[in-house]
Amino acid sequence: MMARTHIAFAALMMVACSVGILQRMPQVHEVALAGAAGLLPDLDHPKSTFGRIVPYISIPIAKIFGHRGFTHSLLMVAVIIWLLLTYREEQKIPILPLVIGYLSHIIGDLLTPSGVPLLWPVRKKFSLNLFKADGWMEHLIYRGCWMGVGYFVWVALQRPGHELLHPAQVAIQQWLWQALSHSMIILVQWVRIMA
Ligand SMILES: [Zn+2]
């Protein structure tokens, strides 16, 4: 999957988890963190977003393990969770967005033909082979992810405690209704003049 789709998919998973499971409004910094974590596994590729930022990390990983190696495995997810839990107390690290973002990347790559070595160090690659990276289907999924983010935010805004939106909705409806009736009057007058 392309970097932008990984970001969108990570954002969608974060927002869905926040609204659907935790029953709360997603925080902007959580969505941003999840999006960034959604690019982390490709640190094993020197041409990837993070790979270009820290080539002294990405080049050795790529040389030793290759692209889509251990950074795309469940073992790595477990190591990350363990590290985050270990240093959580001192650093106050938001664990959930990082884990969700990272995991979303592996799920995303799992859908493409190249697949991921989920059970690394077992080398077998798993793939659901649903769509080609950078193909029309991925472009559609990319847009769908952002629409999904919008949907979940909308759902969260409808919940009690977020009535802030209601006056705005009423105002927009009234404004649309006025605009419509105005144009009807103008149209009727125009038809009369023409006749
Ligand atoms: Zn990847």
Residues whose N, C-alpha, C, O or C-beta is under 5 A from the ligand:
A	BS01	ZN	P41 D42 D109
